Amino acid sequence: MTADPATAPAAEPLVLHGDAFARGRAQAELCPDSIAAVRATVEARLHGAAALLASPRITRYLDAQCEFASQHDPEGMAEMFGIAAGYGVTARALFAFLHAGQLSGLPDDGCSAWAFVDPAQGAMVVKNRDLRGPALPLQRVFRHTDPAWGGRTVLCVGSLGAPGAYSSGINSDGFALVDTQVVTTDQGVGLLRYFMMTRLLAGCASVDEAIAALHAMTHAGGGTLVLADAGGTIAAVEIGHSGVAVQRRTTGWLARTNHFLAPGLSDRLAAAPGDPGPDVSRARLARLTAWFGHRRAAPALAEAAAIMASHDDAAGTARRSMTSATPSAATTIPAALSGDNVSPNSNQAMTAVVGGVRYIRLDTLVAAPCRISRNSKEMAPIDNASTDHTSAPIIGAFQRTCIVSSIHAAGSVTANAAPNCTSVPTRKSKWAQNRF
């Protein structure tokens, strides 16, 4: 049964403060009981992808990815090295773990994400997060602060053992993002989505700033983002290695599941013969499209919870459980860049980023709302409560998590809200030269 997000208790975020390495290492320091579970999760993922990761081609690709990330995203790599040090796993293993899902096939069922903007009420961002049962205790809300960010804060929903915005996040400017997985043949050497999302939250105050940053980045390829900001702009971004495709709106809605829609990207989906993932993804998007219809006002949180609590599969039967997270598929890394350019990458280096916000998990709620004002960069503090990872209902081996971020066009903030945010200075991490 789906909980009511308006009345559900909040969960206290895990506060990570310091430079990137310190914030990464702090995960294990603050949650020592999670060390064995994180190690087991990493080992299980790598064991499941062992044949794929043993391929010389994939080994060369991961080496190139490491070199690229060390050069263009030292902050992200520093956080990953800190996580690896805290949990006692090798950086190489953690790096491969973060890439393994993108190198595999589509899930039978997966994440859906959407945004709705009502000029009178502001923007709403919603995502469900499908996780296996053993991964549920690792799920957390993280509050990141860094002295180099000049006061900006970021709140993320993610997992212990993974960097920053591993699923979604919002910063103290009211810029929010959520993602979905899309496995594509349009892959190459570039920034992995899990690193890129944190950079956007750290360095961007608006959807338009994020879009500009995405166009300037070189991407590994794969996945979509749904974006929203306090000014009332939303966007859906499809990410290929050859480029990105963007839909931007200031009224109405946008949604994405686990496939691309844009010409030049939609025909690059990587799926093994007989894989039901593409059909299920399209069925979920069709269901959302029908649900939105001609809706003009933003849906209530309870309505958002209901639509995201279960999906229609390819046969049109609503279901709450999943059957597979990452079915096997052929290697999806192309030997060379090919395919149509949607919006070409520019091979530019990227600047550093991160920020803080409000989330509601609609099956097991993890945080209460923070109110973001159009005219203020302050963020209301998160309500105090304890996290209970055992009381949420688990259906079979899986649980669907729905995350909602509501960014109000106007609203009040409490007297003890965080100070106004300033721009993020660029700095190089001392861990930039670390290798595996």
N, C-alpha and C positions, 0 to 999 in steps of 0.2 A: 504494500500500500504506500502511496506517495504521501510524504509529509507536507503539511502546509508551511510554505516558506515564510509566511508572515508571522507565524507564532512559534516556529521551531527555535530551539536554543542555539546560541552561537558557540563557536569554538575558538579558543585562544590561539592566535597564530604563533608559529615558531619564529622568534625574532633573530635574524641573522644580521650582524653588524660588523663592519670592517671592510678591508679590501677583498678582492674576489677570492683569493686563496683562503683567507680567514673565514669568509662566509661559507665556502664549500666545506671546509673541515669542521665547522661548527655543527653541521647536521649530526654527525656521529657523536660529537662531544655533548650535545644537548639531548640526544636520544640514544644513549648507549645500548638500550635494550633492542634497538633496531639493527644492530651490526650483523648479527647472524642472519636475519631475514634478508637484508640487503645483499649480503654475499651470496646467499642461496638463490635469490632472484637473478642476479647477474650470471651466476654459474648455469642456472637452468636455461636462460635465454641463449647463452653462448653454446651450451650443449645442443640445444635444438637447432641452432644454425651452424653446427660444426662443419658439415660438408661444404656449405656455402663459404664460410670464412676461411676454409683450408685452400680454396682456389687461389692459385698464384695471381690471377687477375684481380681478385678481391683484395688480396694482400697488398698488391701494388696500389690499388685504389685507396685503401685506408692509409697507406704511407703518404700518398699525395694529399689526402684530406688532412692528415696531421700537419704536414708542412704548410698547407694553405691556412689552416686555422691558427697555427702558431704565428704566422706572419700577419694575418688580417684580423684576428680576434684574440689577442693575448688575454684580454679579460675573461672571455668565456673559457679559454683553456686553463687559466689560472684557477677558476672556480672548479673545473673538472678535476684538476690535480689535487685541489684541497679535499674534494669529496673522496677521491681515491685514497689519499693519505689517511683520512679519518676512518674509512671503512676497511682499510687494509687490503685493498685490491689494487692490481696494477693499473696504471693509467691506460695502457694499451687495451686491457680487457674492458674497462669502462667505456673507452672510445668506441670499441667494436660493439658493445652492448647498445650504445645510443644509435648506432647505424643499422643494427640488425633488422629492425622492423621495416625500415625503408628499403632494404635489399630483399625482403621477402614478399609474399603475395598479399592481396587484399584480404581483410577479415571478412568472415561470413556476415557479420553485423559489426557496426562500428559507431564512431562518433557522428553526431549531427550538430550543426551549429547554425545560428541565425541571429540577425539583428533587426530590430524594428525601431523606427524613429517617428515620433509624433512631435511636431514642432512645439506643441503646447506643453508637452511633458518631458521631452528629452529622449535619449536613446536607451534601448534595452538590448543587452547581449546575452545570449543563452547558448549553453553547450551541455550535452550529456557526455559522460566519460565512462566507457565500458571497460571494466577491469576484471581480471580473474580473481577469485576469492582470496588466494594467498597474497595478492598485491594490495588488498584493501587496507590492512593495518599500516602500510607504508605511505598512504595518502595523507597529505598535510596541506595546511595553509601556511605560507611563508611570508614574513614581512622582511624585506631587504632594505637596509640602509648602508650607505658607504660615504665616508667623509669627503670623497672626491666628487660626489654628486651634487654638492651645494644645497642640500636640503631636500632633494627629491627622494621619494619613497616609492617602493613598488610592493604590491601584494600579489602573490601568485598562488594558484592551486597547482600542486604538483605532487611528486613522490620523493620520499627519502632515497638518496642514492642517485638522483638526477639533478641536473642544473636548473636554476632559475625557473623561468616560465615553461615548465615541461608540458603543461596543458593549457594554461590561460593565465591572464594577469591584467592588472589595471594599475595605473600610477597616480600620483597625487595631483596631476594635472587633469585627471578625468579621461585619459586615453586608455582604452581597453582593447584587448584582443583575445581571441580564442582560435583554436586550430582544429583541423581534421586531417587524418592521414589519407594520402592518395599515393599509391605506388605507381610510378610512371617509368617508361623507358627513356624519358627525357632527363637523364641524370648525368652528372659529371662532377668534376672537382669544383667545389664551392662551399659556401657556408651552409651547414646543416640547420634545418628549421629550429631545432631545439635550442641552439645557440642564438640564432637570429632573433627569436621572439624576445629574449631578455634584452638584447641590444636595443630593440625598438622601444620597449617600455622604459629603458633607462635614458634614452636620448630624444624621444619624441613627445610633444605635447598635444598633437592632433593627428587626425587621420591623414590629412594632406602631407604633413611632415613625414609620416610613416611611409606613405606611397612614394614620395620622392626618395627616401632612403632605400626602399625596396628596389626601385628602378636602378639605383646606383650600385647595388650589391651584385656579386657573383654568387649564384645559388647552387647548392648541390642538386636541387630539383626534388619535387615531391611535396604534396600537402597543400592545404588551403588555409587562409586566415580570414576571419571575419573581424572587422574593426569597427570601433565607435568612439566618439569623443564627446566632451561636454558641450561643444558647440552645436551638436545635433547633426553630425555627418556620420554616415556609415559606409562601409565598403566591404566587398568580398574580393579576395586576391587569390588567384591560382598560380602556383609556383612551379615553374619548370627550370631546368638548367639553361635552356636557350632564352628564357625571358619570363616575364610575369604578365598576367592578364588581370585587369582591374575593372570592377563594377563599383561605381560610387553614387550614392544617393543622399538626399536630405529629407526625403519623406518616404514612407512605405517600408518595405522589408527586403532583406536579402538572405539567402540560405545556401548552405553547402553541406554535402555529405562526403562520400569517399570516391568521387570521380570528378573529372574536369568537364566543364561545359564549353570553354572557349575554343574557337577554331585554332588549329595549330597545336593544341594541347589535348583536346578531347580524344583524339585518335591515338594517343601515346600511352594509354592505360596498360599496365603490365598485369596480366591475369593468365593463369594456367588454364588449359582446356577443361571445361566443366566447372570452373571456379564459380560459385554462386555469388561471390562478392559484388561484382558489378550490377547484377540484377537487383540485389537487395539494396544497394546504395541508391539506385534510380527509384526504386519503390518508396524508399524513405523520403527522398526529395519530392516525389509526386504527392505523397501524403501531406507533407508540410505545405506544399503549394496549394493543395485543395483546402487545407485548414485556414491558411491566410485569406484566400479568396479575395474579396474586395474590402477587407478589414481596414478601417481608417484609424481607429484608436488602438493604442498599445494593449496587448492582452494582459490580464491580471496575472500575478505570479502563480496563482493556483492553476490557471489555464495553461501556463507555460509548463508547469510540472506535469500536468496530465498528458499533454501532447508528447512530451519527451520521455515519459515513463515507460512507454512501449512503442515499438515500431511495427510497421507492416513488412513482412518478408515478401519475396518475389511472388508468392502465391496469393498475397493479399491477406494473410492471417496475422492478426496482431499477436506479438509475443514479447515476453519480458526477458527471456534467457537467450544466451548465445551458444553457439556450438563450436566455435573456433576463434582464436585470436589472430594467429598468423599462419595460415596454411602455406605449405611449401609451394614454391614457384620457381621458374627459371631465373637465373641471374638477370638483373635489370640494368646493370651498368653498361652503357654503350661504349664501344671501342673508341668512338670519336663523336663529337657533337654533330647531331643531325636533326632534321625536322624544321618546321616553320618557326620563325621568330614571331612571338606575340608582342613582346616589348623587350628588345635585346638587352642582355646584360652588358655592363660597361667595363667590367674588370677593375673597378676602382676599389681602393681600400676603404674600410668602413670606420666610422667614428664610434667611440664607446657610448653606452646607454644603460638605464634602469630606474623605477618609480613605485606607489601603494594604493589600496582601494576596497571595494566591497564585493563579496561573493556569497551566493547561496547555493548549497548543494541540495537538490530537491528530493533525493532519496535518503541520503544521510547528510544532514545540513552541517556545514562546517564553519560558516561565518555569517554575521549579521550585516545588514547593509551599511555602507558609508555613503553619505550624501555629498555629491560633488556639485558645486555651484559653477555656473557659467562664468561668473565674474570673480571667482576666487580660486586660487590654487590650493586652498586648505582642504584637508580631508578629515572628516569626523572620525574619532577613534572607534576602534572595533569594540563591541560589547564584550565584557568579560564572561567567560564560561569555560567549562572543561570540555575536552574532546573525548568522545566515547566512540571508539571504533568497533565495539563489539555489539552495540545495541541495534545497529541498522539491519534491516531484513536482507538476507542473502538468498537469492533464488537459484537453486542449483549451484554451479561453480562460478557464477558470475553475478555481478551487480552493476546496474546502470546508474551512473552519477550524472546529475544535471546541475550545471553551474549557471547562475544568472548574475549578471552585473547590470545594474540600472544606473545610468548616468543622467542625472536630472539637469534640465536646462536652467532651472532656478531652484534654490533651496537654501536652508539654513545650515550652519555648521555650529558645533558646540564651542563653548568658550575655550576649552583646552585642546582644540584641534591643532594639528601640526602647523609649524610656521610655513609661510609662503615658500614655494619652490623656486629655485633659480636654475640657470642653465647648467649643463653638465660639462665640466672641463674634460678634455681628452688627456689621458695619461697612459704610459706604457707600463705593463706589469713586469715585475722582476722575474716572473715565471714564463715569460714569452719564449725563452730559449730552451725550456724543458723538452726533452724528447722521450720517446718510449724506451 
